[in-house]
Amino acid sequence: MDIYSYLNDKLEASPEEVFAVINDDRQLKNIFSILKDIQYSTKGKRAKGTKFRITLGVREKTYRFRNEIIEYADNNKIIMKTRLKQGVITTLFNVESKGEYSELTVKSSIESSVGVRMFVLTAKPVVKSVMNKEMKKFEEAVISEN
């Protein structure tokens, strides 16, 4: 079940410029105001098999999630799994060159054997509101790096 979807097909930056920001944890924490901490339990930070824990602060609440990168293609794609009580969230972050622009896609969906419809219906509007603002800040940071 989809939780979040974002597309910008006219991002004025190359995939390399986008990933320069993605691969910098310090910048990510500065850009995404909800991202409070990232703790790695593996040596690598951006590779298949990387495991880490993120701490988010959303609307005066703190959330901690365990994540694993299940696919990583430098300057192109990251797919990660986030484990929750309600199920597993899969998030795709994809960047493709489209001539003088890049196409940036972010999609999150939840898989669960337990009924998560109510969780998604409750969380989806909050996730969309918060993440759309954060993604605009991310895009501005990428463009300002040019």
N, CA, C and O atoms as a MOPAC input file, in Angstrom:
PM7 MOZYME 1SCF
protein

 N      0.85400 1    -1.17200 1     0.00000 1
 C      0.00000 1     0.00000 1     0.00000 1
 C      0.90300 1     1.24000 1     0.00000 1
 O      1.80600 1     1.36100 1     0.82800 1
 N      0.64600 1     2.15400 1    -0.93600 1
 C      1.46400 1     3.36300 1    -1.04600 1
 C      1.27700 1     4.29000 1     0.14700 1
 O      0.16600 1     4.48600 1     0.64000 1
 N      2.40500 1     4.86100 1     0.60200 1
 C      2.39000 1     5.83100 1     1.69100 1
 C      2.76500 1     7.21400 1     1.18200 1
 O      2.18800 1     8.21700 1     1.60100 1
 N      3.74900 1     7.26100 1     0.26300 1
 C      4.25000 1     8.54900 1    -0.20800 1
 C      4.79000 1     8.41200 1    -1.62000 1
 O      5.39800 1     7.40300 1    -1.97800 1
 N      4.55300 1     9.45200 1    -2.41800 1
 C      5.07800 1     9.48800 1    -3.76900 1
 C      5.44100 1    10.93200 1    -4.11600 1
 O      4.68500 1    11.86000 1    -3.83000 1
 N      6.60400 1    11.10400 1    -4.73300 1
 C      7.08600 1    12.44700 1    -5.08800 1
 C      7.81600 1    12.34700 1    -6.41900 1
 O      8.58500 1    11.41400 1    -6.64800 1
 N      7.56800 1    13.31700 1    -7.29700 1
 C      8.22800 1    13.33700 1    -8.59300 1
 C      8.54500 1    14.77500 1    -8.97900 1
 O      7.68500 1    15.65400 1    -8.91100 1
 N      9.78100 1    15.00000 1    -9.38200 1
 C     10.17600 1    16.25700 1   -10.01400 1
 C     10.92900 1    15.85800 1   -11.27100 1
 O     12.04000 1    15.33400 1   -11.19200 1
 N     10.33400 1    16.10000 1   -12.42600 1
 C     10.97600 1    15.69500 1   -13.67600 1
 C     11.78800 1    16.81900 1   -14.31200 1
 O     12.23800 1    16.68900 1   -15.45100 1
 N     11.97900 1    17.91600 1   -13.59000 1
 C     12.76100 1    19.04000 1   -14.12400 1
 C     13.71000 1    19.59900 1   -13.06600 1
 O     13.84200 1    20.81500 1   -12.92500 1
 N     14.36100 1    18.72000 1   -12.33400 1
 C     15.32700 1    19.16600 1   -11.32200 1
 C     16.58900 1    19.65100 1   -12.02900 1
 O     17.21000 1    18.90800 1   -12.79000 1
 N     16.95400 1    20.88100 1   -11.77600 1
 C     18.08400 1    21.51200 1   -12.46900 1
 C     19.41400 1    21.12400 1   -11.83600 1
 O     20.12600 1    21.96500 1   -11.28700 1
 N     19.73500 1    19.84100 1   -11.92100 1
 C     20.98400 1    19.30800 1   -11.37600 1
 C     21.22900 1    17.94700 1   -12.00900 1
 O     20.29700 1    17.26700 1   -12.44000 1
 N     22.48700 1    17.56600 1   -12.05600 1
 C     22.82800 1    16.24200 1   -12.57700 1
 C     22.61100 1    15.19000 1   -11.48200 1
 O     22.56200 1    15.53100 1   -10.30100 1
 N     22.48200 1    13.92000 1   -11.86500 1
 C     22.39200 1    12.86700 1   -10.84300 1
 C     23.58600 1    12.90300 1    -9.88200 1
 O     23.42600 1    12.64200 1    -8.69000 1
 N     24.77800 1    13.22200 1   -10.39000 1
 C     25.96700 1    13.30100 1    -9.52700 1
 C     25.81200 1    14.39700 1    -8.48100 1
 O     26.21300 1    14.22300 1    -7.33000 1
 N     25.23400 1    15.52100 1    -8.87700 1
 C     25.02200 1    16.62800 1    -7.93000 1
 C     23.97200 1    16.26100 1    -6.88400 1
 O     24.09700 1    16.62500 1    -5.71500 1
 N     22.94000 1    15.53900 1    -7.31100 1
 C     21.91100 1    15.09500 1    -6.36900 1
 C     22.52400 1    14.13700 1    -5.34800 1
 O     22.28700 1    14.26700 1    -4.14700 1
 N     23.31100 1    13.17800 1    -5.82800 1
 C     23.89200 1    12.18700 1    -4.92400 1
 C     25.01200 1    12.75600 1    -4.05800 1
 O     25.31500 1    12.19400 1    -3.00500 1
 N     25.62800 1    13.85100 1    -4.47600 1
 C     26.61900 1    14.50900 1    -3.61000 1
 C     25.95000 1    14.95500 1    -2.31500 1
 O     26.56100 1    14.91200 1    -1.24700 1
 N     24.70300 1    15.37800 1    -2.41100 1
 C     23.94700 1    15.78500 1    -1.21600 1
 C     23.44500 1    14.55300 1    -0.46900 1
 O     23.54800 1    14.48900 1     0.75600 1
 N     22.90400 1    13.57400 1    -1.19400 1
 C     22.39000 1    12.35500 1    -0.55800 1
 C     23.47900 1    11.64400 1     0.24400 1
 O     23.20800 1    11.09100 1     1.31000 1
 N     24.68200 1    11.65800 1    -0.25900 1
 C     25.77400 1    10.92400 1     0.38800 1
 C     26.44300 1    11.68700 1     1.51700 1
 O     27.43900 1    11.21500 1     2.06600 1
 N     25.93100 1    12.83800 1     1.87300 1
 C     26.50300 1    13.66000 1     2.93800 1
 C     25.50400 1    13.73600 1     4.09700 1
 O     24.56300 1    14.52900 1     4.06100 1
 N     25.71600 1    12.90300 1     5.12600 1
 C     24.78500 1    12.84800 1     6.25700 1
 C     24.60500 1    14.21000 1     6.92800 1
 O     23.50500 1    14.55600 1     7.35900 1
 N     25.67800 1    14.96800 1     7.01400 1
 C     25.58700 1    16.28400 1     7.66400 1
 C     24.61200 1    17.18600 1     6.90300 1
 O     23.77900 1    17.86200 1     7.50700 1
 N     24.72400 1    17.18700 1     5.58400 1
 C     23.79900 1    17.98600 1     4.77700 1
 C     22.36700 1    17.48100 1     4.91800 1
 O     21.43600 1    18.27900 1     5.03400 1
 N     22.18700 1    16.16800 1     4.90900 1
 C     20.84500 1    15.61900 1     5.05000 1
 C     20.19700 1    16.07300 1     6.35400 1
 O     19.02000 1    16.43200 1     6.37500 1
 N     20.96900 1    16.05800 1     7.44200 1
 C     20.42300 1    16.48800 1     8.73800 1
 C     20.10300 1    17.98100 1     8.73400 1
 O     19.15500 1    18.41100 1     9.39100 1
 N     20.88300 1    18.77400 1     8.00200 1
 C     20.59500 1    20.20600 1     7.90800 1
 C     19.36900 1    20.48700 1     7.05100 1
 O     18.59100 1    21.39200 1     7.35000 1
 N     19.19900 1    19.72000 1     5.99800 1
 C     18.08700 1    19.93600 1     5.06100 1
 C     16.77600 1    19.41500 1     5.63700 1
 O     15.78000 1    20.13600 1     5.69100 1
 N     16.78700 1    18.15500 1     6.06800 1
 C     15.56800 1    17.52500 1     6.56600 1
 C     15.43500 1    17.80000 1     8.05900 1
 O     16.05000 1    17.12500 1     8.88500 1
 N     14.63400 1    18.78800 1     8.38800 1
 C     14.50600 1    19.19900 1     9.78900 1
 C     13.93800 1    18.09100 1    10.66200 1
 O     14.12200 1    18.11500 1    11.87900 1
 N     13.25000 1    17.11900 1    10.06700 1
 C     12.71300 1    16.00800 1    10.86600 1
 C     13.78400 1    14.96700 1    11.20000 1
 O     13.59900 1    14.16300 1    12.11300 1
 N     14.90400 1    14.97600 1    10.46600 1
 C     15.97200 1    13.99600 1    10.66900 1
 C     16.89900 1    14.46600 1    11.79000 1
 O     17.64600 1    15.43000 1    11.62700 1
 N     16.84100 1    13.78500 1    12.91200 1
 C     17.61800 1    14.19700 1    14.08200 1
 C     18.94000 1    13.45800 1    14.22200 1
 O     19.91900 1    14.02300 1    14.71000 1
 N     18.97700 1    12.18100 1    13.79200 1
 C     20.20900 1    11.41500 1    13.96100 1
 C     20.22100 1    10.22800 1    13.00800 1
 O     19.17700 1     9.70100 1    12.62300 1
 N     21.45000 1     9.81800 1    12.63400 1
 C     21.67100 1     8.60900 1    11.84400 1
 C     22.79600 1     7.84400 1    12.52600 1
 O     23.88200 1     8.39000 1    12.72300 1
 N     22.55400 1     6.59300 1    12.88600 1
 C     23.56700 1     5.75700 1    13.52400 1
 C     23.73100 1     4.48700 1    12.69900 1
 O     22.76800 1     3.76300 1    12.45100 1
 N     24.95600 1     4.23200 1    12.28300 1
 C     25.24200 1     3.07000 1    11.43900 1
 C     25.68400 1     1.89200 1    12.29600 1
 O     26.43000 1     2.05600 1    13.26200 1
 N     25.21500 1     0.70200 1    11.93000 1
 C     25.67000 1    -0.50500 1    12.61100 1
 C     26.55400 1    -1.33600 1    11.68600 1
 O     26.97100 1    -2.43700 1    12.04300 1
 N     26.83700 1    -0.80900 1    10.50100 1
 C     27.75900 1    -1.43900 1     9.56100 1
 C     28.81200 1    -0.41200 1     9.16100 1
 O     28.61800 1     0.78900 1     9.35000 1
 N     29.92400 1    -0.88400 1     8.60900 1
 C     31.00700 1     0.03200 1     8.22300 1
 C     30.60500 1     0.96700 1     7.09100 1
 O     30.78300 1     2.18100 1     7.19200 1
 N     30.06800 1     0.40800 1     6.02300 1
 C     29.69500 1     1.22700 1     4.87200 1
 C     28.47600 1     2.06300 1     5.15600 1
 O     27.60500 1     1.66800 1     5.93200 1
 N     28.41100 1     3.23400 1     4.51900 1
 C     27.25500 1     4.09500 1     4.69900 1
 C     26.32800 1     4.08900 1     3.49600 1
 O     25.12300 1     4.29800 1     3.64200 1
 N     26.86900 1     3.85400 1     2.31900 1
 C     26.04800 1     3.86700 1     1.10600 1
 C     26.41700 1     2.67000 1     0.24000 1
 O     27.15700 1     2.78600 1    -0.73600 1
 N     25.88000 1     1.52200 1     0.62600 1
 C     26.12500 1     0.28800 1    -0.12000 1
 C     25.02400 1    -0.70300 1     0.22900 1
 O     24.38200 1    -0.59800 1     1.27400 1
 N     24.81900 1    -1.66200 1    -0.65900 1
 C     23.86300 1    -2.71700 1    -0.38000 1
 C     24.27000 1    -3.41000 1     0.91700 1
 O     25.43700 1    -3.74900 1     1.10700 1
 N     23.31000 1    -3.61500 1     1.80000 1
 C     23.58100 1    -4.27500 1     3.07200 1
 C     23.84800 1    -3.32000 1     4.22500 1
 O     23.93100 1    -3.75800 1     5.37300 1
 N     23.98600 1    -2.02700 1     3.95200 1
 C     24.20500 1    -1.05300 1     5.02200 1
 C     23.00000 1    -1.05100 1     5.95400 1
 O     21.85400 1    -0.97900 1     5.51000 1
 N     23.27700 1    -1.13100 1     7.25700 1
 C     22.21800 1    -1.08100 1     8.26200 1
 C     22.43300 1     0.15200 1     9.12400 1
 O     23.55300 1     0.47700 1     9.51700 1
 N     21.32500 1     0.83000 1     9.40600 1
 C     21.41400 1     2.04400 1    10.19800 1
 C     20.08700 1     2.31600 1    10.88700 1
 O     19.04800 1     1.75200 1    10.54400 1
 N     20.16200 1     3.20200 1    11.86900 1
 C     18.98500 1     3.60000 1    12.62100 1
 C     18.83400 1     5.10200 1    12.46900 1
 O     19.79900 1     5.84700 1    12.64000 1
 N     17.62300 1     5.55000 1    12.14600 1
 C     17.39100 1     6.98200 1    12.07000 1
 C     16.44900 1     7.40300 1    13.18900 1
 O     15.58500 1     6.64100 1    13.62200 1
 N     16.63900 1     8.61900 1    13.63600 1
 C     15.75500 1     9.22100 1    14.62400 1
 C     15.09300 1    10.41100 1    13.95400 1
 O     15.76200 1    11.30100 1    13.43000 1
 N     13.75700 1    10.41100 1    13.97800 1
 C     12.99400 1    11.49900 1    13.39300 1
 C     12.22100 1    12.22900 1    14.48600 1
 O     11.76000 1    11.62000 1    15.45100 1
 N     12.09000 1    13.52100 1    14.32200 1
 C     11.25100 1    14.33200 1    15.19400 1
 C     10.13600 1    14.92200 1    14.35200 1
 O     10.37800 1    15.78000 1    13.50300 1
 N      8.90700 1    14.46100 1    14.58800 1
 C      7.76600 1    14.92700 1    13.80800 1
 C      6.67100 1    15.36800 1    14.76500 1
 O      6.18800 1    14.59100 1    15.58900 1
 N      6.29400 1    16.62500 1    14.63500 1
 C      5.20800 1    17.18300 1    15.45300 1
 C      5.38600 1    16.85100 1    16.93200 1
 O      4.49600 1    16.29400 1    17.57400 1
 N      6.54200 1    17.20200 1    17.44600 1
 C      6.90000 1    17.05100 1    18.86700 1
 C      6.91700 1    15.60500 1    19.36400 1
 O      6.78500 1    15.35700 1    20.56200 1
 N      7.08000 1    14.65600 1    18.44900 1
 C      7.24500 1    13.25100 1    18.82700 1
 C      8.54000 1    12.74800 1    18.21900 1
 O      8.97200 1    13.22100 1    17.16800 1
 N      9.15600 1    11.78500 1    18.88800 1
 C     10.39800 1    11.19600 1    18.41200 1
 C     10.12400 1     9.77000 1    17.96100 1
 O      9.47000 1     8.99400 1    18.65900 1
 N     10.64200 1     9.43800 1    16.77300 1
 C     10.48000 1     8.10000 1    16.21400 1
 C     11.85800 1     7.57000 1    15.83800 1
 O     12.68800 1     8.30400 1    15.30300 1
 N     12.09700 1     6.28900 1    16.12100 1
 C     13.34500 1     5.63600 1    15.73600 1
 C     13.01500 1     4.43700 1    14.85800 1
 O     12.14000 1     3.63000 1    15.17000 1
 N     13.74700 1     4.34600 1    13.74600 1
 C     13.48800 1     3.27600 1    12.78700 1
 C     14.78300 1     2.58200 1    12.40500 1
 O     15.82400 1     3.22400 1    12.26100 1
 N     14.71200 1     1.26800 1    12.24300 1
 C     15.84500 1     0.48900 1    11.73600 1
 C     15.69200 1     0.33200 1    10.24000 1
 O     14.62000 1    -0.00200 1     9.73600 1
 N     16.77800 1     0.57600 1     9.54500 1
 C     16.75600 1     0.57000 1     8.08400 1
 C     17.88100 1    -0.28400 1     7.52800 1
 O     18.90200 1    -0.51200 1     8.17700 1
 N     17.65900 1    -0.74900 1     6.30400 1
 C     18.70800 1    -1.45100 1     5.57700 1
 C     18.61600 1    -1.06500 1     4.10900 1
 O     17.53500 1    -1.06100 1     3.52100 1
 N     19.76700 1    -0.73900 1     3.52500 1
 C     19.81800 1    -0.47500 1     2.09200 1
 C     19.85400 1    -1.82400 1     1.39400 1
 O     20.76500 1    -2.62000 1     1.61600 1
 N     18.85700 1    -2.08000 1     0.54600 1
 C     18.80700 1    -3.36700 1    -0.14700 1
 C     19.28600 1    -3.24600 1    -1.59100 1
 O     19.57600 1    -4.25100 1    -2.24100 1
 N     19.36700 1    -2.01200 1    -2.09100 1
 C     19.92700 1    -1.78600 1    -3.42300 1
 C     20.51900 1    -0.38500 1    -3.46000 1
 O     19.91600 1     0.57600 1    -2.98300 1
 N     21.71100 1    -0.29100 1    -4.03700 1
 C     22.36400 1     1.01000 1    -4.18300 1
 C     23.10800 1     1.04400 1    -5.50700 1
 O     23.95700 1     0.19500 1    -5.77500 1
 N     22.78300 1     2.03100 1    -6.33100 1
 C     23.49500 1     2.26700 1    -7.58500 1
 C     23.95900 1     3.71900 1    -7.53400 1
 O     23.14300 1     4.64100 1    -7.56800 1
 N     25.26900 1     3.91600 1    -7.45300 1
 C     25.83500 1     5.24900 1    -7.29300 1
 C     25.28600 1     6.21600 1    -8.33300 1
 O     25.24000 1     5.90800 1    -9.52400 1
 N     24.87100 1     7.38900 1    -7.86500 1
 C     24.33100 1     8.46200 1    -8.70800 1
 C     23.04800 1     8.08100 1    -9.43900 1
 O     22.69300 1     8.69400 1   -10.44600 1
 N     22.34900 1     7.05500 1    -8.92100 1
 C     21.12100 1     6.63500 1    -9.59200 1
 C     20.00900 1     6.23000 1    -8.63700 1
 O     18.91100 1     6.78400 1    -8.69600 1
 N     20.28300 1     5.26100 1    -7.74600 1
 C     19.17700 1     4.67300 1    -7.00200 1
 C     19.57900 1     4.17100 1    -5.62500 1
 O     20.67500 1     3.65000 1    -5.41800 1
 N     18.64700 1     4.34900 1    -4.69000 1
 C     18.73600 1     3.71900 1    -3.36700 1
 C     17.36200 1     3.11700 1    -3.08000 1
 O     16.33500 1     3.77600 1    -3.23800 1
 N     17.36600 1     1.86400 1    -2.65900 1
 C     16.14100 1     1.24700 1    -2.15600 1
 C     16.45300 1     0.77300 1    -0.74800 1
 O     17.43900 1     0.07400 1    -0.51600 1
 N     15.59600 1     1.16500 1     0.19000 1
 C     15.82200 1     0.74000 1     1.57200 1
 C     14.54100 1     0.22800 1     2.19000 1
 O     13.43300 1     0.59100 1     1.79600 1
 N     14.73700 1    -0.63200 1     3.17400 1
 C     13.62100 1    -1.20200 1     3.94100 1
 C     13.68100 1    -0.64100 1     5.35500 1
 O     14.74600 1    -0.55600 1     5.96700 1
 N     12.51800 1    -0.26600 1     5.85200 1
 C     12.37800 1     0.24900 1     7.21400 1
 C     11.40700 1    -0.66400 1     7.94600 1
 O     10.29000 1    -0.89100 1     7.48000 1
 N     11.82700 1    -1.18200 1     9.07800 1
 C     10.99800 1    -2.11700 1     9.82700 1
 C     10.20900 1    -1.39400 1    10.92200 1
 O     10.76600 1    -0.68100 1    11.75600 1
 N      8.88900 1    -1.60700 1    10.88600 1
 C      7.97500 1    -1.04500 1    11.88300 1
 C      7.15200 1    -2.16700 1    12.49100 1
 O      7.14100 1    -3.28700 1    11.98000 1
 N      6.46800 1    -1.86600 1    13.57700 1
 C      5.54900 1    -2.84700 1    14.14700 1
 C      4.43700 1    -3.18000 1    13.15000 1
 O      3.95900 1    -4.31200 1    13.08500 1
 N      4.03600 1    -2.16500 1    12.37200 1
 C      2.93000 1    -2.33100 1    11.43800 1
 C      3.31800 1    -3.04900 1    10.14500 1
 O      2.44200 1    -3.45300 1     9.38000 1
 N      4.61200 1    -3.21300 1     9.89300 1
 C      5.04900 1    -3.85800 1     8.66200 1
 C      6.39100 1    -3.32100 1     8.20800 1
 O      7.12500 1    -2.71500 1     8.98800 1
 N      6.70500 1    -3.54400 1     6.95200 1
 C      7.97600 1    -3.11600 1     6.38300 1
 C      7.70900 1    -2.06100 1     5.31100 1
 O      6.93300 1    -2.28400 1     4.38100 1
 N      8.36400 1    -0.91300 1     5.45700 1
 C      8.24700 1     0.14400 1     4.45900 1
 C      9.42300 1     0.02500 1     3.50000 1
 O     10.57600 1    -0.05900 1     3.92300 1
 N      9.12500 1     0.02000 1     2.21700 1
 C     10.15200 1     0.03900 1     1.18000 1
 C     10.14300 1     1.42800 1     0.56100 1
 O      9.10200 1     1.91800 1     0.12400 1
 N     11.32100 1     2.06100 1     0.53000 1
 C     11.44300 1     3.39700 1    -0.04400 1
 C     12.42600 1     3.36000 1    -1.19400 1
 O     13.54100 1     2.85400 1    -1.06900 1
 N     11.99100 1     3.90600 1    -2.31800 1
 C     12.81600 1     4.04600 1    -3.51800 1
 C     13.16100 1     5.51400 1    -3.67700 1
 O     12.28400 1     6.37700 1    -3.61700 1
 N     14.43000 1     5.79400 1    -3.88000 1
 C     14.91400 1     7.12700 1    -4.20500 1
 C     15.66900 1     6.96900 1    -5.51300 1
 O     16.73200 1     6.34800 1    -5.54400 1
 N     15.12700 1     7.52800 1    -6.60200 1
 C     15.69600 1     7.30500 1    -7.92400 1
 C     15.95100 1     8.63500 1    -8.63000 1
 O     15.12300 1     9.54400 1    -8.57600 1
 N     17.10500 1     8.74100 1    -9.29500 1
 C     17.46200 1     9.93200 1   -10.05800 1
 C     17.93100 1     9.48200 1   -11.43900 1
 O     18.82000 1     8.64000 1   -11.56500 1
 N     17.31700 1    10.05800 1   -12.46800 1
 C     17.70300 1     9.74600 1   -13.84400 1
 C     17.97700 1    11.02800 1   -14.60100 1
 O     17.26700 1    12.02200 1   -14.44700 1
 N     19.00900 1    10.99300 1   -15.41600 1
 C     19.34400 1    12.13800 1   -16.25800 1
 C     18.31800 1    12.25400 1   -17.37900 1
 O     17.99300 1    11.27100 1   -18.04600 1
 N     17.81700 1    13.45900 1   -17.57400 1
 C     16.85800 1    13.74300 1   -18.65300 1
 C     17.35200 1    14.97500 1   -19.41000 1
 O     16.70700 1    16.02400 1   -19.40500 1
 N     18.51100 1    14.82700 1   -20.06300 1
 C     19.10100 1    15.94800 1   -20.78900 1
 C     19.69400 1    16.95600 1   -19.83300 1
 O     20.59300 1    16.62500 1   -19.06000 1
 N     19.20200 1    18.18600 1   -19.87200 1
 C     19.74700 1    19.22400 1   -18.98200 1
 C     19.13600 1    19.17900 1   -17.58700 1
 O     19.54600 1    19.92900 1   -16.70100 1
 N     18.16100 1    18.30500 1   -17.39000 1
 C     17.51100 1    18.13900 1   -16.09300 1
 C     17.73200 1    16.72100 1   -15.57300 1
 O     18.25000 1    15.84800 1   -16.27000 1
 N     17.32100 1    16.53000 1   -14.33000 1
 C     17.23500 1    15.18400 1   -13.77300 1
 C     15.80100 1    14.95200 1   -13.33100 1
 O     15.07200 1    15.88400 1   -12.99400 1
 N     15.41900 1    13.68400 1   -13.34300 1
 C     14.11200 1    13.30200 1   -12.82700 1
 C     14.33100 1    12.64700 1   -11.47400 1
 O     15.04600 1    11.65100 1   -11.36200 1
 N     13.71500 1    13.20900 1   -10.45700 1
 C     13.83300 1    12.72300 1    -9.08300 1
 C     12.51200 1    12.08000 1    -8.67900 1
 O     11.45700 1    12.71200 1    -8.73200 1
 N     12.58400 1    10.81500 1    -8.27500 1
 C     11.40200 1    10.07600 1    -7.84300 1
 C     11.65200 1     9.51400 1    -6.44700 1
 O     12.70300 1     8.93200 1    -6.17900 1
 N     10.67600 1     9.69600 1    -5.56300 1
 C     10.72000 1     9.08900 1    -4.23100 1
 C      9.37200 1     8.40400 1    -4.02700 1
 O      8.31900 1     9.02000 1    -4.19000 1
 N      9.42100 1     7.10900 1    -3.66600 1
 C      8.19200 1     6.35300 1    -3.41800 1
 C      8.37300 1     5.49100 1    -2.19000 1
 O      9.41000 1     4.85200 1    -2.00900 1
 N      7.35200 1     5.47800 1    -1.34700 1
 C      7.35000 1     4.61100 1    -0.17100 1
 C      6.05500 1     3.82600 1    -0.13000 1
 O      4.97500 1     4.36000 1    -0.38400 1
 N      6.18200 1     2.54700 1     0.19700 1
 C      5.00300 1     1.70400 1     0.34900 1
 C      5.22900 1     0.77400 1     1.53600 1
 O      6.36400 1     0.48700 1     1.91600 1
 N      4.13000 1     0.31500 1     2.10800 1
 C      4.22000 1    -0.58000 1     3.26700 1
 C      3.66400 1    -1.94700 1     2.90100 1
 O      2.64100 1    -2.07300 1     2.22800 1
 N      4.37300 1    -2.96200 1     3.37000 1
 C      3.95900 1    -4.35400 1     3.18500 1
 C      3.69100 1    -4.92200 1     4.57500 1
 O      4.50000 1    -4.76700 1     5.49000 1
 N      2.55600 1    -5.57300 1     4.71700 1
 C      2.23900 1    -6.13900 1     6.01500 1
 C      1.19800 1    -7.22300 1     5.86500 1
 O      0.30800 1    -7.13800 1     5.01900 1
 N      1.31900 1    -8.24700 1     6.69700 1
 C      0.29600 1    -9.27800 1     6.70900 1
 C     -0.86100 1    -8.84600 1     7.60800 1
 O     -1.96300 1    -9.38800 1     7.53700 1
 N     -0.58200 1    -7.86400 1     8.44700 1
 C     -1.60000 1    -7.32500 1     9.34600 1
 C     -2.28600 1    -6.17000 1     8.62700 1
 O     -1.64000 1    -5.45700 1     7.85800 1
 N     -3.56700 1    -5.97500 1     8.85800 1
 C     -4.27400 1    -4.86400 1     8.22000 1
 C     -3.66800 1    -3.52300 1     8.61800 1
 O     -3.68600 1    -3.15800 1     9.79300 1
 N     -3.13200 1    -2.79100 1     7.64800 1
 C     -2.48700 1    -1.50300 1     7.93700 1
 C     -3.27300 1    -0.33600 1     7.34300 1
 O     -2.82300 1     0.81000 1     7.37500 1
 N     -4.42000 1    -0.63400 1     6.81700 1
 C     -5.20200 1     0.41100 1     6.15900 1
 C     -5.40900 1     1.63200 1     7.05900 1
 O     -5.21500 1     2.76200 1     6.61300 1
 N     -5.79600 1     1.42200 1     8.30100 1
 C     -6.04800 1     2.54100 1     9.21300 1
 C     -4.75700 1     3.29800 1     9.49500 1
 O     -4.75700 1     4.52800 1     9.54400 1
 N     -3.65300 1     2.57100 1     9.68100 1
 C     -2.35100 1     3.21500 1     9.90700 1
 C     -1.99900 1     4.11000 1     8.71900 1
 O     -1.59800 1     5.26000 1     8.90300 1
 N     -2.14800 1     3.58400 1     7.50600 1
 C     -1.80900 1     4.34400 1     6.29600 1
 C     -2.73800 1     5.54300 1     6.14400 1
 O     -2.28200 1     6.64600 1     5.84000 1
 N     -4.03600 1     5.33700 1     6.35200 1
 C     -4.97900 1     6.44200 1     6.23400 1
 C     -4.67000 1     7.55800 1     7.22100 1
 O     -4.86700 1     8.73300 1     6.91300 1
 N     -4.19100 1     7.20000 1     8.40000 1
 C     -3.84100 1     8.19100 1     9.41200 1
 C     -2.50000 1     8.84800 1     9.10500 1
 O     -2.36400 1    10.06600 1     9.22100 1
 N     -1.52200 1     8.06100 1     8.71900 1
 C     -0.16400 1     8.57000 1     8.53300 1
 C      0.05500 1     9.27700 1     7.19700 1
 O      0.83500 1    10.22600 1     7.12000 1
 N     -0.61800 1     8.83000 1     6.15800 1
 C     -0.34400 1     9.32300 1     4.80000 1
 C     -0.45500 1    10.84800 1     4.66400 1
 O      0.44900 1    11.45300 1     4.08800 1
 N     -1.50600 1    11.49600 1     5.16000 1
 C     -1.57400 1    12.95700 1     5.01000 1
 C     -0.45300 1    13.69100 1     5.75200 1
 O      0.05400 1    14.70300 1     5.26800 1
 N     -0.07400 1    13.18800 1     6.90900 1
 C      1.01500 1    13.80000 1     7.67500 1
 C      2.33300 1    13.60400 1     6.93900 1
 O      3.11400 1    14.54500 1     6.79800 1
 N      2.58200 1    12.38700 1     6.46900 1
 C      3.80900 1    12.08600 1     5.72900 1
 C      3.90100 1    12.97500 1     4.49600 1
 O      4.95300 1    13.55200 1     4.22200 1
 N      2.81400 1    13.08600 1     3.75800 1
 C      2.81300 1    13.89800 1     2.53400 1
 C      3.11200 1    15.36100 1     2.84500 1
 O      3.95200 1    15.97400 1     2.18600 1
 N      2.45000 1    15.91300 1     3.81800 1
 C      2.65300 1    17.31500 1     4.17800 1
 C      4.08800 1    17.59200 1     4.60800 1
 O      4.72000 1    18.53500 1     4.13100 1
 N      4.59000 1    16.76900 1     5.50500 1
 C      5.94600 1    16.95500 1     6.02600 1
 C      6.97900 1    16.70300 1     4.93200 1
 O      7.88600 1    17.51300 1     4.74100 1
 N      6.85100 1    15.60700 1     4.22300 1
 C      7.86700 1    15.23600 1     3.23600 1
 C      7.88500 1    16.15300 1     2.02000 1
 O      8.95700 1    16.40600 1     1.47000 1
 N      6.74000 1    16.65700 1     1.58300 1
 C      6.76200 1    17.58400 1     0.45100 1
 C      7.56100 1    18.84100 1     0.79300 1
 O      8.31900 1    19.33700 1    -0.04200 1
 N      7.40200 1    19.35200 1     1.99200 1
 C      8.18800 1    20.51500 1     2.42700 1
 C      9.67300 1    20.16700 1     2.49200 1
 O     10.51900 1    20.95000 1     2.06100 1
 N      9.98100 1    19.00400 1     3.02700 1
 C     11.36900 1    18.58900 1     3.16800 1
 C     12.01600 1    18.34200 1     1.79800 1
 O     13.18700 1    18.66700 1     1.59800 1
 N     11.26600 1    17.77700 1     0.87000 1
 C     11.80400 1    17.51300 1    -0.46700 1
 C     12.08800 1    18.81300 1    -1.21100 1
 O     13.06100 1    18.88900 1    -1.96100 1
 N     11.26500 1    19.82800 1    -1.02200 1
 C     11.53100 1    21.13500 1    -1.64200 1
 C     12.83400 1    21.70600 1    -1.10000 1
 O     13.62800 1    22.26800 1    -1.85400 1
 N     13.05700 1    21.56600 1     0.20200 1
 C     14.32100 1    22.03700 1     0.79800 1
 C     15.50100 1    21.24600 1     0.24400 1
 O     16.56800 1    21.80600 1    -0.00500 1
 N     15.30500 1    19.94400 1     0.05100 1
 C     16.35900 1    19.10900 1    -0.52200 1
 C     16.70900 1    19.59200 1    -1.92800 1
 O     17.88300 1    19.76500 1    -2.25600 1
 N     15.69700 1    19.80500 1    -2.74500 1
 C     15.93500 1    20.27000 1    -4.12300 1
 C     16.66100 1    21.61500 1    -4.12100 1
 O     17.58400 1    21.82000 1    -4.91000 1
 N     16.25400 1    22.52600 1    -3.24600 1
 C     16.92400 1    23.83400 1    -3.16500 1
 C     18.40100 1    23.66000 1    -2.78700 1
 O     19.26600 1    24.35300 1    -3.32100 1
 N     18.68100 1    22.73700 1    -1.87200 1
 C     20.08000 1    22.49900 1    -1.46900 1
 C     20.89600 1    21.92200 1    -2.62700 1
 O     22.05000 1    22.30100 1    -2.82500 1
 N     20.30100 1    21.01700 1    -3.38300 1
 C     21.00300 1    20.42700 1    -4.52600 1
 C     21.31500 1    21.50700 1    -5.55700 1
 O     22.43600 1    21.58400 1    -6.06000 1
 N     20.33200 1    22.33400 1    -5.86700 1
 C     20.52500 1    23.38300 1    -6.87600 1
 C     21.54300 1    24.41000 1    -6.40300 1
 O     22.33900 1    24.90400 1    -7.20200 1
 N     21.53000 1    24.73400 1    -5.12400 1
 C     22.49300 1    25.73600 1    -4.60300 1
 C     23.92700 1    25.19400 1    -4.59800 1
 O     24.87700 1    25.97500 1    -4.54500 1
 N     24.09400 1    23.87200 1    -4.65300 1
 C     25.41700 1    23.26900 1    -4.70400 1
 C     26.07400 1    23.44400 1    -6.07800 1
 O     27.29300 1    23.33500 1    -6.20600 1
 N     25.26300 1    23.71500 1    -7.09500 1
 C     25.77700 1    23.86500 1    -8.48200 1
 C     26.68100 1    25.07900 1    -8.59400 1
 O     27.20100 1    25.36300 1    -9.67300 1

